[in-house]
Amino acid sequence: MAVTKPRVTSNGVHGAVSDNRSSDGRDTRLSSSLSGTNLVRAGDYNTRTVLQAIRISPGTTRIAVAERTGLTAATIANITARLTETGLIRVVGRRLGGRGQPPLQLEVDPDGAYAVGVNIDRDHLSIVILDLAGEVRSRITREVLFALPDAVRTFVHDELDGLIARGEVDREKILGIGVAIPDELGTIALPGQPAEYSAWSDVAVEELFADLPWPVHCDNDAAAAALGEAEFGSGFANPSFFYLLISAGLGGGLVIDRKFHRGATRRSGEIGLLPDATAQRAGATVQDTVSLSELQRRLTAAGHRGLVTKLDVTGDGVADVVADWVSDAVRTLAAPLMSVNCLLNPDAVLIGGRLPLALIERLATALNEALSRTVLPAHAPILPAAMARDASATGAAILPFMDHLLPSDAILIQAGR
């Protein structure tokens, strides 16, 4: 069923939007198509591109946007006038200096549009509301093991109105709900997973929230986190990167020139499911060691009842467990990351997820040191992701922005759409 929501179009921001419930549209590539385009699609793309140029350079001017995009001054003037009229950008002053009338400075209006992000994982549920400037307006996380579909639906319905109120969000400007969820949530088992958790295998996530008044956009949790980093994180400084998402399991995502690459069967980046050649146990995978659930298991076995996401990782007794886990994680990840460096040659390897930031930084430092001792054609720096906190939930919230406001190849493709 089609719904009408705000979006950028060549004629403004109030075009009709079909309810896009998969990532197929945003993954479409001109390189794999012979599709042509038309003036409407080209105009839509140009409008989104101008909005993007203003978003990533707050305080920019029309002249600077024209130079960056290659569009004419007249086209920029027309597009920025429409974007201002529809509330997506605003004038914030004039740039002083030089001759003549000082040019107007532009930035996106954070209240021009919003999106909701939901992350469903085996050990927690999160909801965030993001504004157009990429700021989290409100958030909530519930630590709960193996929540079943009905419990997730109830959680979102019970909390969403309060989040909207706390974030001072205009409901009419919410573009949609993005949902980030691991692939095969009910199939790939982790320690302690109950048999009834397999119910997720029969759930269409978009139908779980079908009674909410916004379109639903669903993606894999690692993909959502990587897409969020590409659009609102360090993606412009590192246009090609490999993303490590350390959550209950271990996910990965490959971004090439700021485009997420899914692979032939849409399962690229599955670093967590690689066999762990360093393990003593037959059949062990990388995520058996490099995951929040494994670190939590070790802490619990050592008598620490608190959640790892809440613990002081330098505290008495905790530090030794954490040090052993970091050492094992480095040993387990070394060979896969050597392959990433040799085969992909990315600008960076980025680590996000629900580990405390201090622990992410510690793991990144240890990995950099370990890989530096190996002769490789190139060594991509291993860094904490800019959007490490709530990475999947925040990335999920960016999905509606990508489908409705941000530029992509898919906008230009006419055939088969």
C-alpha positions in Angstrom: 0.0 0.0 0.0 1.4 3.4 -0.9 1.7 6.0 1.7 2.5 9.7 1.5 5.4 11.0 3.4 7.8 14.0 3.0 10.6 13.4 0.6 12.9 15.4 -1.7 11.6 15.5 -5.3 12.5 17.8 -8.2 9.5 19.8 -7.4 9.9 20.1 -3.7 9.6 17.8 -0.6 6.0 16.6 -0.7 6.0 13.9 -3.3 4.3 10.5 -2.8 6.5 7.8 -1.4 5.9 4.1 -1.9 6.4 2.0 1.1 9.8 0.6 0.5 10.3 -2.3 2.8 13.6 -3.7 1.6 17.1 -2.6 0.8 16.8 -3.5 -2.8 16.0 0.0 -4.0 18.9 1.7 -2.2 21.4 -0.9 -3.4 20.6 -0.4 -7.1 23.7 0.5 -9.1 24.1 2.3 -12.4 27.1 0.1 -13.1 24.9 -3.0 -13.3 22.2 -1.5 -15.4 21.7 -0.1 -18.9 18.8 2.1 -17.6 18.4 5.6 -18.8 16.9 8.4 -16.8 14.5 11.3 -17.4 14.3 15.0 -16.3 12.2 14.2 -13.3 14.7 11.6 -12.0 17.6 13.9 -12.8 15.9 16.7 -11.0 15.2 14.5 -8.0 18.9 13.4 -7.9 20.2 17.0 -8.2 17.9 18.2 -5.4 19.1 15.4 -3.1 22.7 16.1 -4.0 22.4 19.8 -3.1 20.8 18.8 0.2 23.7 16.4 0.9 26.3 19.0 0.0 24.7 21.5 2.5 24.3 18.8 5.2 28.0 17.8 5.2 29.2 21.4 5.1 27.2 23.5 7.6 27.5 27.2 6.9 28.3 26.6 3.2 27.2 29.0 0.5 25.3 28.7 -2.8 28.6 29.4 -4.7 30.4 26.7 -2.8 27.6 24.2 -3.4 27.7 25.0 -7.2 31.5 24.5 -7.2 31.2 21.2 -5.4 28.3 19.8 -7.4 29.0 21.2 -10.8 25.5 22.5 -11.1 24.8 26.0 -12.4 24.2 29.0 -10.1 20.7 29.3 -11.4 20.0 25.6 -10.7 21.4 25.9 -7.2 19.3 29.1 -6.5 16.1 27.3 -7.6 16.9 24.1 -5.5 17.9 25.9 -2.4 14.8 28.1 -2.6 12.6 25.0 -2.7 14.6 23.3 0.1 14.2 26.5 2.3 10.5 26.7 1.5 9.9 23.1 2.6 11.9 23.5 5.8 14.8 21.2 5.0 17.5 23.9 5.0 17.8 27.4 6.6 19.8 30.5 6.3 22.2 31.0 9.3 23.9 34.3 8.4 26.2 35.8 5.9 29.8 35.0 5.2 31.8 38.2 5.7 34.8 39.3 3.7 35.5 39.9 0.1 33.8 42.3 -2.3 30.1 42.9 -2.8 27.1 41.5 -0.9 28.2 38.8 1.6 26.8 35.4 0.5 24.2 33.7 2.6 25.3 30.7 4.7 23.1 27.6 4.6 22.7 24.5 6.8 20.2 21.8 7.1 17.4 22.4 9.6 17.6 19.6 12.1 13.8 19.8 12.6 13.2 19.5 8.9 12.8 15.7 9.1 13.2 12.8 11.5 13.4 9.1 11.5 13.0 6.3 14.0 15.6 3.5 14.4 15.0 0.2 16.1 17.7 -2.4 16.8 16.6 -5.9 17.6 19.4 -8.2 19.0 19.7 -11.3 21.1 20.6 -9.4 24.2 19.0 -6.0 23.9 16.5 -3.8 22.2 17.1 -0.2 21.3 15.1 2.7 19.8 16.5 6.1 18.7 15.0 9.1 17.0 17.3 10.9 14.7 17.0 14.4 13.2 18.1 15.6 9.8 21.4 16.8 11.2 22.2 13.3 12.4 21.7 14.1 16.1 20.0 11.6 18.4 17.0 13.4 19.9 16.0 10.6 22.2 16.9 7.0 22.9 16.0 4.0 25.0 17.8 0.7 25.4 16.4 -2.4 27.2 18.8 -5.1 28.2 16.7 -8.3 27.6 17.9 -11.7 26.6 16.2 -13.4 23.5 13.1 -11.2 23.4 10.4 -12.8 21.3 8.5 -10.9 18.5 5.4 -10.0 20.6 7.7 -8.6 23.3 9.5 -6.5 20.8 6.3 -5.2 19.3 5.0 -4.3 22.7 8.3 -2.5 23.7 8.3 -0.3 20.6 4.6 0.6 20.9 4.9 1.3 24.6 8.0 3.5 24.3 7.6 5.4 21.0 5.2 8.1 22.1 7.4 9.0 25.1 10.5 9.2 22.9 8.7 11.5 20.4 7.7 13.8 23.3 11.1 13.8 24.9 12.8 14.6 21.7 10.3 17.4 20.9 9.7 15.7 17.5 7.0 16.7 15.1 5.3 13.4 14.3 4.2 14.7 10.8 7.9 15.0 9.9 8.9 11.5 10.7 9.9 9.8 7.4 9.7 6.2 8.5 11.0 3.5 10.9 14.2 1.7 10.2 14.7 -1.7 11.7 18.2 -3.3 12.1 18.2 -7.0 12.9 20.8 -9.8 12.5 20.4 -12.2 9.6 18.9 -15.5 10.6 18.1 -14.3 14.1 16.1 -17.4 14.9 18.4 -19.8 13.2 22.0 -19.1 14.2 22.2 -20.1 17.8 24.2 -18.5 20.6 24.8 -19.9 24.1 21.6 -19.8 26.2 19.3 -19.3 23.3 15.9 -20.9 24.1 14.2 -23.1 21.5 11.2 -20.8 21.2 13.5 -18.1 19.8 13.2 -19.8 16.5 9.9 -18.0 16.1 11.9 -15.2 14.5 12.4 -17.4 11.5 8.7 -17.0 10.6 8.4 -13.3 11.3 8.3 -10.6 8.6 9.7 -7.6 10.5 7.9 -5.0 8.4 4.6 -6.7 9.4 5.6 -6.5 13.1 5.2 -2.7 12.9 2.6 -2.5 10.1 0.0 -0.8 12.4 2.3 2.2 13.0 1.6 5.2 10.7 5.0 5.2 9.0 6.7 3.1 6.3 9.1 0.4 7.6 12.6 0.0 6.2 14.5 -3.1 7.3 18.1 -4.2 7.0 20.8 -6.4 8.5 22.2 -4.9 11.7 25.8 -4.7 10.5 24.7 -3.2 7.1 22.7 -0.6 8.9 25.6 0.4 11.2 28.0 0.6 8.2 25.5 2.6 6.1 25.0 5.0 9.1 28.8 5.4 9.3 29.1 6.1 5.6 26.4 8.8 5.7 26.7 10.4 9.1 30.0 9.2 10.4 33.5 9.0 9.0 32.5 7.8 5.6 33.6 11.0 3.8 37.1 10.8 5.4 37.2 7.0 4.8 35.1 6.3 1.7 36.0 2.6 1.6 36.0 0.7 4.9 35.3 -2.6 6.5 33.0 -2.4 9.5 33.2 -4.7 12.5 30.0 -4.7 14.5 30.6 -6.3 17.9 27.3 -7.1 19.4 25.8 -10.4 20.8 27.5 -11.9 17.7 30.0 -10.4 15.3 28.9 -8.8 12.1 30.7 -7.2 9.3 30.0 -4.7 6.5 31.9 -3.7 3.4 31.6 -0.1 2.1 33.3 0.8 -1.2 33.3 4.4 -2.2 30.6 5.0 0.4 28.3 2.4 -1.2 27.5 -0.7 0.8 28.5 -3.9 -1.1 26.3 -6.9 -0.3 27.7 -9.5 -2.6 26.1 -12.0 -4.9 23.8 -13.5 -2.4 23.6 -10.5 -0.1 25.8 -12.0 2.6 29.1 -10.1 2.2 31.0 -9.2 5.4 30.1 -12.3 7.4 33.4 -12.2 9.3 31.8 -13.6 12.4 31.0 -16.9 10.7 34.5 -17.5 9.5 36.1 -20.7 10.9 38.5 -19.7 13.7 41.8 -21.4 12.7 43.4 -20.5 16.0 40.7 -22.2 18.2 41.3 -25.5 19.9 37.7 -26.5 19.5 36.6 -28.0 16.2 34.0 -26.0 14.4 34.6 -22.8 16.3 33.9 -19.5 14.5 35.4 -16.1 14.9 32.3 -14.8 16.7 32.6 -17.6 19.3 35.4 -15.4 20.7 34.9 -11.9 19.3 31.4 -11.1 20.6 29.7 -9.4 23.5 28.1 -12.7 24.5 31.4 -14.4 24.9 32.9 -11.6 27.0 29.8 -11.6 29.1 30.0 -15.3 29.6 33.6 -15.0 30.8 32.7 -12.2 33.2 29.8 -14.2 34.6 31.9 -17.3 35.1 34.4 -15.1 37.0 31.6 -14.0 39.3 30.7 -10.6 37.9 27.0 -10.2 37.6 26.8 -6.8 35.9 26.4 -6.4 32.2 29.6 -5.7 30.3 28.0 -2.6 28.7 27.7 -1.2 32.3 30.9 -2.4 33.9 34.1 -0.5 34.5 36.4 -2.5 32.4 39.4 -1.5 34.5 37.8 -2.5 37.8 39.1 -5.1 40.3 38.7 -8.6 38.9 37.2 -7.3 35.7 40.4 -6.1 34.2 42.0 -9.6 34.1 39.0 -11.1 32.3 38.9 -8.2 29.8 42.7 -8.4 29.2 42.4 -12.1 28.4 39.5 -11.5 26.1 41.2 -8.7 24.2 44.3 -11.0 23.7 42.1 -13.8 22.4 40.1 -11.4 20.2 43.3 -10.1 18.6 44.6 -13.6 18.0 41.3 -14.6 16.4 40.9 -11.5 14.3 44.4 -11.1 13.0 44.2 -13.5 10.0 40.8 -12.3 8.8 41.9 -8.7 9.0 45.1 -9.5 7.1 42.8 -10.9 4.4 40.7 -7.7 4.5 43.8 -5.6 4.0 45.2 -7.7 1.1 42.0 -8.4 -0.7 40.1 -5.1 -0.2 42.7 -2.5 0.6 40.2 -0.3 2.5 40.9 3.2 3.8 40.2 1.9 7.3 38.7 -0.9 9.4 36.1 0.6 11.8 34.9 -1.0 15.0 31.4 -0.3 16.4 28.9 -2.0 18.5 27.9 -2.1 22.2 31.3 -2.5 23.8 32.2 0.4 26.1 34.1 3.0 24.0 37.3 2.5 26.1 37.3 -1.1 25.3 36.7 -0.5 21.5 39.7 1.9 21.6 41.8 -0.7 23.5 40.9 -3.5 21.0 41.7 -1.2 18.0 45.1 -0.3 19.5 46.0 -3.9 20.2 44.9 -5.0 16.6 47.0 -2.2 15.0 50.0 -3.3 17.0 49.6 -6.9 16.1 49.1 -6.3 12.4 52.0 -3.9 12.2 54.3 -6.8 12.9 53.2 -8.5 9.7 54.5 -7.5 6.3 51.5 -6.6 4.1 51.0 -4.6 0.9 49.0 -2.1 3.0 47.9 -1.6 6.5 44.5 0.1 6.9 44.2 1.8 10.3 41.8 0.1 12.7 39.7 2.8 14.4 36.6 3.2 16.6 33.6 4.0 14.4 32.5 7.6 14.8 29.0 6.4 15.5 30.0 3.5 17.7 27.3 4.0 20.3 23.9 2.6 19.3 25.5 1.9 16.0 22.8 -0.4 14.6 19.9 1.6 16.0 21.3 4.9 14.7 22.1 3.2 11.3 18.5 1.9 11.2 17.2 5.5 11.6 19.3 6.6 8.7 17.6 4.1 6.3 14.5 6.3 5.9 16.7 9.3 5.2 18.6 7.3 2.5 15.4 6.2 0.8 13.6 9.5 0.9 16.2 12.4 1.0 19.8 11.3 0.3 21.3 10.7 -3.2 21.9 7.3 -4.7 22.2 5.6 -8.1 18.8 4.1 -7.7 17.1 7.5 -8.1 18.4 7.8 -11.7 17.4 4.4 -12.8 14.2 4.3 -14.8 14.0 0.8 -16.3 12.8 -2.1 -14.0 11.7 0.2 -11.2 
